[in-house]
Amino acid sequence: MLRPIAVASSFVAVAFALTAGAQPDPGERAKREAKEHFDRGNQLLEEGEQSAALAEFLRSRELFPTRGNTKNAAVLLSKLGRYDEALEMFERYRELDGLTPEERAEIDREIALLKTRIGKLQIATEAGATVFVDDRERGTTPLPGPIAVAAGSHRLRIVKQGRVPFERRIDIAGQQTLELDAELVPVVGPAPAPPPQTAPAPVREPAPPARIEPAPAEPRISPFVALELGALVSPGLGGELAARCEGLCSA
């Protein structure tokens, strides 16, 4: 079985030393960063951190693909059981220039072994849906062909705008082709709320007409009482009578 390599020959050929005061061009800067991630991946590999080392090799390859980071990524993907991704990486590795016939033969053996550990998933569903396997996006329907999936148990999720997500746990064996019909159900919104019921306004009976009470009549003072009051009598009560009586008047 292929083993990761500690130094990539293409990296050795790249001069990373920069002239003092010179600014590196983007290509040289990408190569330098790729070399840093590659070295860090090798260090993590020596410490037994395969998952972390894989992340460094994948990042190194993203920045500047070489034989070294491609091979190391492919080997670690296989060791971690990600056989479908390892197969893709080995196929890319085989396409690189500079491989010897012995190296190509070794890669072909790895590819043949990986194919026995991979199944295929054939999905039939409506167009425009995005397919995820273990949270990894695998394409948008209609897919060009079956999806290569590592043998084992996986979480399948298919999503589309306006549809309820389709989710299912699938088990697939090596070299098995699993056909699946995924029906996407339209999203049904909540029923509209009925209009609020407004209580009818209470009918108010007309108020009875206001009763106007007659003003109480001013008390009329008897001229006899008034005459007995003496000085309190107003002249308006009859000056003529007052002129004829002196003191108490009995008339």
Salt bridges, closest charged atoms under 4 A:
GLU28 OE2 - LYS31 NZ 3.55
ASP39 OD2 - LYS35 NZ 2.60
GLU56 OE1 - HIS37 ND1 2.69
GLU56 OE1 - ARG40 NH1 3.39
GLU62 OE2 - ARG59 NH1 3.29
ASP84 OD2 - ARG136 NH1 3.03
ASP84 OD2 - ARG138 NH1 3.30
GLU85 OE1 - ARG82 NH2 2.89
GLU85 OE2 - ARG136 NH1 3.88
GLU88 OE1 - ARG136 NH2 3.50
GLU103 OE2 - ARG67 NH2 2.97
ASP108 OD1 - ARG94 NE 2.43
GLU126 OE2 - LYS160 NZ 2.73
GLU126 OE2 - ARG163 NE 3.29
ASP134 OD2 - HIS154 ND1 2.61
ASP135 OD1 - ARG155 NH1 2.78
GLU167 OE2 - ARG155 NH2 3.70
GLU167 OE2 - ARG157 NE 2.74
